[in-house]
Amino acid sequence: MACTVPPKSWEGGFARPSETKLWADENNYVTETGEQAHYKLPEHTDAPTSTIGNALGLTHYRTWPSLYDGTAYGRPAWFKPAEEVDVLICGAGPFGLELGMVLARQGVSFRILDKARTPCISGRADAVHPRANEHLHAWGIAHESTNEGPLINSTAVYSKGVKLRHNNHPISDSRYRGSSVVTQSQLERIYIRDLLRHRVLVERQTLVREYQVLDGKEAHPVRATLTNIATGKEETVRAQYLIGADGAASSIREQMKVEFDGLATDIYWAIIDCQFNTDYPHMYGMSMISSEHGGCVVIPREEGFTRFYIQVNGETARRLHQRRDSRRNNASSVGTMRIDDHGITPDEALDQLRNIIAPWKIDFASPISWFSVWKVNERVARHFSSPDLRVHLGGDAAHVHSVLGAFGLNSSIYDAANLGWKLGFCIKKQATPSVLLPTYDSERRLAANRVIRCSGAHLRFLCNSHLPLASLRGLHDELESHDDRLPPLDGSIEAEKQFMAAFYKQNVGFLMGLDFPVVESAITRPDPETRPLNVRNGARAPNPRVCFDVERTGYLYDKMTGVTRFHILIFASDLQGPVRERLAAFSRKAFRSDGFFNAYGGPDRFNVLLVTKALPFQATDLLAPQLGQDDALKNIRDHATLIYDDRPPDADAHYWYGVNHARGAVAVVRPDLSIGVSVWPEEVERLDAYFGGFLVKQSLARAGAEGGMARSRGVQSLTDEVIVEEKSRAAAAAAGNGSAMHRPKRSLRSWFTGLLAM
């Protein structure tokens, strides 16, 4: 949100401007007899959104300290931070908050600290990738992140006054058809409200002064000394794991003595959020301009505001460099991050912008919402995890880069999605830490390396920079080798067109949060010579549109939410012919007492989805016991949720995944929505071996007691579910529509198993 939104009224059913702040009207807090409501209007204030403005002034943003400021506002009676927790998170920026949300959904105990007194009020990161929104959807909050600002689904690129390209983003297979604009400050508030619902407060003005990891077999070997910088009070916290989420100048990374490999560029951006008067034709979409005066990036924002990233060069850049270089602590440090230390005024930045976008004209049309100056650093921590796997880095503490590609905020989401479930599984003793946790470093560090190459190449083109790209290490000590090659630039428009065409062809998926480097490991198996799916192991699980019952359709991911379960996708074609025998083999072997399903946690660990081309009424009959035959599909019927793949063959889920209709296929989708392994249905032994490579065997009762799904529903709610289902079946039968029983009836045994496991 760029500024405080003017009051509105929904009197006619939709928002219209209003003269009255109904939320602040005292009449809405008292009865007709004068009795005061128990609920009191919380304290609020309008804070300036920037430390410097233009001639028209500054905008203000309404803040609610009791809701967002955590312990800086106060400590409610229900907030009782423990001295011993599973995870201690140092930093409550995007990555720290996101990781907290993932841990909260697993019932993991944690504390989250931040040295700032409040969350950021405005500015900073500005958009969420489609892939990042898919993770937020799995966490249950994507409807908030996608409804704050405009959708960016096209990009225009100009150089020397010539339009090099203007294309829509080819992302038709995601429900999110572009990057969603949402200010980091607003996204942080969405996250903070989520944590409040889980009884978690951000402990403000608090940092980890020092920590140590004890030797031996202690359950909570991390000892961290916390310091409240407002009061000077210190305390010691014991934890299983410590997370460095404390930004680019991370003290946790420095205490780990991890090198921050890469380089500090000589490129500075002045960043302005404001409303503008201009004849520039691409103010409502993303665009980039490269000229002899420098480069700029245009991003539409909420409430009619626009963000400009403006390259600062010449004498001004040299002055900025001298000032900021003096604050660097060592060769790998990015320096103290002070967004209020500008070294240039908004009017000077506007003059530079006019030079870049000429012949178009531009001027301020409102007070400034945010103004800052950033120096571009391109660095990746040499290790994201400590050798003992007790301390982990993420977000800006692990990698920093230019704004191009919007990788900063989005990479933090990908880091949290990758690390969060792995920590949860290890803390709950459901996985082997020495096998599972190293995959966070290998998967996310190589992804960060590619971000540096992708964003760095884009930056150098836009800013006419000949600075070499940073050389970064791969999974070992040697420098990483890669195949990223782009056409050379000779200053001609034709060469620039070829460069941009090649750049987008090479990186189009990556710019949307896809196409990360695949690292083979225990959780991402090598592709076999004959693949059951056309989708590679390690790739994003495709998200086709499907049918859930006779009255509802949606996306496959709608049935793949949460962070505690692997999703077992069984592609069953029409349940007839040769595929049926293979499905019967899966049903028989996968659900044995010693099969992977029961050995590693049952329904608390595995979400089984049967994707069939049969229609609902057909599937009911085809899955039912056949007269005179063994009930071969009983286990699938008892444990799987049916997904009806009723779109035509050139648009259905079987096509998207590349399934052989005669043989079927089984895909294992990890909790972070990537393919871990795929097998033929009869190859259950390969699934036993896959899960046996990193999961810990446990009984169903133990899995239920530990709350693998962090579920809170009790026996009564489960009973209510049975009653609702039976009433639904009775109503369908009364209507003479037996085919309405589109989902196979769950056996009494499975209901009692669920009750006993709670």
N, C-alpha and C positions, 0 to 999 in steps of 0.2 A: 504494500500500500504506500503510495507516494506522499499522501497527506491525509489529514482527518477528513472523512467523507461528510459532506453536508447532510443535514437531517432529511429523512425520507418518511413517506407514509405509504402503507399498503391498503389504504381504505378501499380502493377500487380493485384490489386483488393483485396489483403489481406496483412496483416502486415508482413513486412520483416525488418530486421535491416538496418539502414541507417547511413551514415556518417554525414548527414546534419540535423540540427534541422530546418525543414521547417517552423515551427511556428515562429522561430526567424529570418528567412532570411529577411533582409531588402528589398530585391527585391519584396517581397510579400506585401509591404506596400507603393508602389509607382506605378504610371502609367508609360506607355512607354515614356511619355513626361516629366517625373520627378515630376508630381503633387503628393503630399503626400496624402495618405488615411486619411479620417477623423478618423477612428478607430486607436488608438495607442496601441502598445504592452504594456500591464500593467506591472507595477513594479513586479519583482520576485526575489527570492533569494533561494539559496540552504542551508537549515538549518540542523544542525546535529540532528539525530533522537534519540540520547541518550546522557546522561551526562557522560557516561563512556563506554569505548570500550575494545577490546581485542588487542592482539599483531598485528592484521591485520588492526586495526583502527576502524573507525565509518562509517556508511553509512549516506548519506544526502538525504533530501527530498525537492523537489522544492515547495515553497510556493508562493501564490499570495495574498499579503496583502490586496489589494483593493477589492478582491473578498470575502475573508474569515475573515478578522480581524475586521470587523464591525467598530464601532466608534473609535477604537484604531488607525485605518488608517486615518479616516477622516469622515466628515459629509456632504454627498452630499446635493444639494439644495432641493431634493425631500423629504429628511428625516426630518420630523417635529414631534418629539415625543410630545404627548399630556400630559397635566397635569392631565387629567381625562380619565381613560380607564376602560374597562370591567374587564380585568385581568392583574395583574402584576406578571410576572414569575421571580423568583429569582433563577438563575442558568441556564446556557446554555450548559449543558452536554446533553447526549442522551434524558433523560426524558423531560427536559425543551424545547428542540428543537422539540421533537415529539409532545408534548402538543401544542406548538405553531403552528405546521402544522395542527393539528386537528381543532384548533380554527380558523385559517385563512380560512379553508375550509367552515366555517360557517359564515363568515363575522363578527366575534367577534373582537373587538379592544383589543390590548394587547401591552405591552412592555416586553422585555426580557433582563435581565441583567446577567452579569457574572464578577466575580472579576479577572479572568485571562485576560491577554492582547491578547492572541490568542487562538484558539481552539487547542486541543492536536495535536501534530505532528505525533506521532507514538504510537504503543503499546496499552495497556489497553484491552478492550473487543475485542473478536475475532470471534464471529459466531452468526448467526441469525437463530432461530428455524424455521421450516416450518410454524407453526402457526403464528409466528411473521411476517413472509413474507406475509402471507395472509392478515394481517392488512395493511402492507405496500402496498400490491396490491390494497386494497380498497382505499388507499390514493393516488394511482397512481404512486408509485415510486419503486415498487418491482423489476422492470427490472434493476434498478441500483444496488440494494443491492445484487442481485443474480448473478451478472456478474463481480465481483471483484476478487474472489479467487476460490479455489477448493471447491468441494462439499463433505461434511462429511456424508457418508451414511453407515458406518460400524464402529465397535469398537472391538479392541482386548484387552484382559485383561490377564496379567501375574502375577503370584505370586510365589516367590521362584524358578524362572526359569521354571515354568510349565504354559502352556497356559490354562487358565480356560475357556475361551470362545472367539470366534471370529465370530460375527454375523452381518448380514446386518440389518439396521433399518427397522422395519415393518411399513412403512408409505405410502403404495401404494395408499391410497385414497386422497392424497394431490398432487397438481401439483408440489409442492416442495419436491423432493424425498430425502431430507437430510438437514442438517444444512449448510447454506451458509457462507463460511469464508469471512469476511470483517472486516478490522481493524477499531476500533472505530474512529480513526482520519479520515478515508475516509468516514465513514458513517456520521459523523458530518458535513463533507463538502457537502455531498449530501443534508442533511437537511438544511444547511445554504443557499445553492443555491435555495432551494425550498422557504424559507422565503423571499429571495431577490425578487423572482418573485411576492411575495405578498406585496412588498414595506416595508419589515421589516428588520431592522438591529439589530444585537446583540450589546447592549450597554456594551462595554468592560470596565474593570477596575472599575466596579460599583457594589455596593452592597446595601442591605437594612440594614442601621444602626439600625433602630428601626421601629416599627409599632404599631399602635393601631387600634382597631375596635370600632367605635362610637356606642353608644346606639341609639335607635330611629328607624325611618323609612327612613333614608337617602338612596338614590339610590346608592351612592358610599361610604359606611361607612368605608372602609379601608383607613387609612392615613399612608403612608410609607415615611420615610425620606431616600432618596438615597444619597450615598456618592461616589464621584469619588475619588478613592484612589490615582490616579496620580496627580490630581489637588487640591484635598481637597474641591472642590465645592459640595454644597449640594442643594437638591431641595425636595419638597414635592409632592407626587403623590397621587391622589385619585383613588380608584379602588373599583369594586364590590367584587372582590375575589383576594386573594394573594396565590401564589403557592410556596411552599418550594421545589425547585428542586436543592438545593445547596449542594448535596453530603452527604457522611457519617458523616462528622463533621458539619452538617447543623446548621447554626445560627438561621434559622427560627424555626426549631424544638426546639432548646434551648429556644428561646423567647416564644414559645408556652407552655414551661414547660411540654413537653410530654416525658415520660420515654422511653428510648431505651432498651427495655427488651432483655435479652439474656445473652451471655457470650463472653469473649475474649478467644480464644483457645491459646494453646502454640505451634501452628503449623505455620511455616513460609514457604513461597514459594519464591525461586529465579526464576525469569522469564527471559528467553533469547529468543529473535528472531534473528535467524542467519541462514546461510547455513552451513551444516555439512558434513563431510566425516565420514561414518559409515557403518557397515555391519548389522545394525539393520533392520529387514525385513518389518517393518510396518511404514515407514516414510511417506507414501502417504495416510495414513488413520489415524483416531484417535485411540490412544492406551493408556493403563495405565499399569504401572509396580509397583508392591509392592515387596519389599525385606527387608532383615534384616537391610539394611542401610537407608531405607526410601522409599518414593514413588515418582513417576514422571508421568506426563501426556504429551503426544505427540500430537501436532495439526499441520497439514500441513498448510502452509500459501501461500500468493501470491509470484510470481516471484521466485519460488524454495526455499523460506525460510521455516523454521520450527520453531515452538514455543515449548519450553520445560518448563513445570512447575516442579521445582526440590525442593523437601522437604529439608529444612535446619534444621539440628538437632545438638545435642551435645553441645559443648562449644560455637560454633558460634551462635546457637539459643538462648542460655542463654545470650550471650552478646547483641544480638539484643533485647531481651526482656527487659533487664535493661535500654537500651537506649530509647526504645519507650514507656515503661511504665511510664517514668518520664514525658511524655508529655500529659498524660491523664488528662482531666479536672475534671472528676467526675466518679462515679461508672458506669454510662451508656455511657460515651463518648468513641469513638473509637480512640481518640487522633488526633493530627494534622496529616493530610495525606501528607507526603512528600515522593514522589516517587524517589527523588534523594538522599535520605539518606539511603545508601545501607548497610553498615556494613559488606559487603562481596564483593569480586571482581568476575568478570566473570570467571576468571581462577579457583578460589576456587569453584565456582558453578559447573564448568565443571568437576573438580575432583570428586565432590560429585555425579554428574550424572554418571560418569564412574563406581563408586562403585555400583550404583543402577542397571545399565543395564548390568553389567558384566554377562556372558562372552563376550557380544558384545562390539565392540570398537567404539569410537567416538572422533572426534576432530573438531575444528573450520575450516571452509572452506572459510569464508568470514569475512569482518568486521561486527561488531554487528549492528543490526538495533535498538534493544531496550533491555535494561536491567533494571530490577527493583526487589525490594524485598517487599513482602506483608505479613502482618500478618493477619491470618484468624479470622475475627469476625463473630459471628452469632447473629444478633439482628433484632428485629422488633419493630417499634414504637408502643407504646401502643394504640395510636389513630392516624389514618391517616387524620382525619378532626377535626377541632375545634368544640366545642359545638354549636357555632352559625353558623357553616357551611360556614364561610367566609374564612378560611385558610385551605389549604390542602397540604399534603406531598405526594411525589412520588419518585420513583427511589431509589437511595442509601440513600436519606434523610429519607426514610421510612423503608428500609430493607437492610441488608448487610449479605453476606454469602460467602462460598467458591466458587472457580471457577468451581467446578465440576457440570456439567449440563448446564453450560453457562447461568445461570439464571440472572446474573446481568443486562446485556444489554437487554436481552429479557423481563425481568420483567418490565423494564422501558417502553417498547413498550406496554405491556399489561396494565400497569397503565394508560398510555396516552390514549389508545383505550377505556378504561373503563370510565375515568374521563372526557375526552374531550367532548364527545357528551352530557353528562349530564350537564356540565357547559353551553354549548351552548344553550341547550333547556331552561335552567332556565334563562339565560341572555336574551334570545329572548322572555321570558314570554310565552313559549310554554309548560312548565311543572311546577309543584309545587316543589320548592326547598326542603321544609321540608320532602317531600316524596322521591324524586329522589336522592338527593345528599347523604343521609346516606348510600345508597347502594354501593357507592364507597368504603367506609371504610369496610363494612361487607364483600363484595366480594373479594376485593384485600388483605385485611389483613389476612384472612384465607388462601388465596393462598400463601401469603408470609410465613405463618407458615409452610405450607407443604414444601415449598422450603427449609426451614431450616432443616426439618426432612430428606428430600430426599438427599439434598446435604451433610448434616452433616453425615448421615449414610455412604454414599459413601466415604467421606473424611476419616472417622475413619478407614474404612476397608483398604483403600489405604495406610494410614500412620501408620498403626498398633497402633492406639490410643485407649485408654480405657476411654477417657474423656466422661462423660455422655452428652447426647443431651440436648440442651437448653429447658427449660420449659417455655412455652409461654401462654399468656392469649387468651381465645377464644373471643366471641363477647361481653362477659361481664367481670366481674372482676375475675372470677374463672379461673383456669388453664384449658387449652384445653384438652379434651379427644379425642383420635383417635384410630383407629384400625391398625395402621402401626406396624406390627410385622415381624421380620426377624429371620431366624434360628441362633442359637448361634454359635460362632466361638471358636474352641478348639485348633487352630493351625495346624490342619490337612488340606491337600489339598482337601479331600472330603468334609469337612465342608465348606471350602471356595467356592467350586463349588456350593454347595447347597445354600449358602448365595447369590452368584451372580445370580444364576438362579431365586431365589425368589425375589431379589431386582429388576431385570429387568422386571420380570412378573408383579410386583406390580407398577412399575414406568415407564414402557415403554412409555405410552401415555404422562405422565407428563413431561418426558424428551424431548418431542417434542413440548411442549407448550399446551398440551391438558389435559383433565381430571382434571380440577380445581374443588375445592370444590363448591358444589351448595348450595347457600343460598336463601331460599324462601323469596320473598318480593313482593312488588307491581309490579315489572317488571319481576320477575321470579315466575310464579305461581306454586303451588303444582301440581304434576301429578294426574289426575283423576284416578279412579279405572279402567275405560275403556279408554285407551289412543287412540286418533285418529292416533298417530304416534308411531313408535317404538323408536323414539329418545326422550330422557328425556328432560323435560324443564330445561333450564340452561346449557345444553350441547352445544358444537360447532355445528353449522348447517353444516351437511355434504355437500360436494362440488363435486357432480358427474359430469361426462362429459355429455353434452347435445348438442342439435342442435338449432341454432338461426334462420336460414332461409335455403333456398335451397342450399346456397353456403358456409355457415359458421357453424362450430361447435366450441365448447369451453367448458369452465367450468361454472357451475351455478353462481359462484361468479363473473364472468365477467359481469353479469347483476345486481350485488348487490354492486356496488361501491359507494364511498362517505360516509359521516358521518352524514348526516342530515335527513335520512329517515329510517323508519321501512320498512322491506321487507315482504310483504304479499304473501306467497307462496300458491297458490291454486292448489292442486293436483286433476286433473280432469279425470284421466284415459283416455278413448277414447271418452269422451263427449257424450256417449250414454248409454241407459239402466237406471237403478235406480239412478246412480250418476247424471244424467242430471237434475232430479227434485231437487236434493239437491243443485246443482250449481245454478239453477234458484232461489231458495230461498235465497241463498247468494247474487246473483246479485240484487235481489229485495230489500233486507233489508239493505245490507251493504252501499249502495250508496244513501239511502234516505237523505233528507236534515238534519234529526236529527240522522242519522247513524254515526258511528265513522269516516268514511272516510271524509265526509264533515264537521263534527263538529270539527275535530281536525287538519284541515289543507289541506285536499285534496291531490293532487299529489305532493305538496311540502313536505308533511310529510309521504306519503305512496307510496312505489314502489310496485305496484301490478304485480305479475308474475303468469301467468296461465301455469302450467306444464301439458302437455297432451300427451297421447300416439298416438294421431292422427297425421298423416303426414301433412305437410303444406297445400297441396291441399285439404285434407280431412277436416282439421280444418276450412278452409275458408268457406266451405259449411255448416259444422255443427254449426258454430257460426252465420251464416246468418239467417235472419228472415225466419221462416218456413211458407209455404203457409197455410193460414187458421188458424194459431196459433198465440198466443201472442209472441211478441219479447222478450222471457223470459231471454235471455242472453245478452241483449243490453248493460247493464251497464258494464258487464265484458268485452264485446267486445270494448267498448269505452275507458276503463281505464287500461286494462291489457296489458302487453307485453307477447306475446306468446313464450313459450319454448317448443320445440318438444323433447319428451323423447323417441327417436327411437332406443335406444340400447335394446338388448334382456332382457327378464325378470330377468335374474340372474345378470344383470349389470346396470339396469336403475335407474333413480332417484326415482321412486315409490318403488323399492326394497330397496334402501339405506335408505329411510325415513320410510319404513314399512307401506305403505298405503294400505288400503282396497279398491280394485278397484270398489266395488259395492257402497261404501259410500263416497269415496273421503276424503279429509282432507284439513285443512287450518292451516298453520304454520306461526306464527309471529316471524320473525328474527329481533333482535335488531340491532341498528346501529353498534354495536361491534361484530356482526356476531354470537351471541348466541341465542338459542331458548328461547323466552320469555313465550310463551303459544302456545298450539295447540288445535284446536276445530274441531268438525264436521262442514261441510259447512253450515248446516242449523242453527247452534248455534251462529248466529251473535250477539245475546244479550250478550253472554260471552265476545265477543271482545269489545262491547260497554262498558261493565263493566271493562274489563282489562285496556283499554286506559283511561277510566274515572277515574281510580284510581291514575293517576299521571300526565296526560296531561291536559292542559287548553283549554277549548273550544274557538274557534275563527272562524271568517268568512274566506272564501277563499280569499277575497280581502285583508284582513289584513295579512293573511299568505303570500300571494304573495308580498305585499308591504314590509314586514319585510325580504323578501329574505330567506325563510327557507332553500332553497338549496344553498344560497349564489351564485345564478346564475348571470351571467353577460350578457347573451345574450339578445338582444333587440328585438323589434317588427320585425325589418327587418329580423333578423336571423330566427325567428319563421316563418315568411312569406316564406323565402327561403326554409325552411324545407317542407312546404306544397307544394311548387312548385316542389321541387325535388321528393317528393313522387308521385305527380300527373304525372310528366314526366315519372317516373319509371312505373307507371301503364299503361300509354299510350303506352310506348315501349313494354310492355308485351302483351298488347292487339293487337298491330300491328304485333307482331310475332306470333299471333294466340295461345298464351299460357296464357289463362286466369288463369290457376292454379298458375302462378307465383306470383299472388297477395297473398302471403303467410301470410301477416299480415293484419288483418281486418282493413278496412278503418276507420280512425278516423272521427267522426261526426263533422259537421261544428260547432255545438254547443260547443263541447269540445275545438275546436281551438279558438273560440271567448272567451270561459271561460279563456283559457290560456292567451290570449291577454289582457283581462280586468284585470286579476290578477297581471299583471306585473307592 
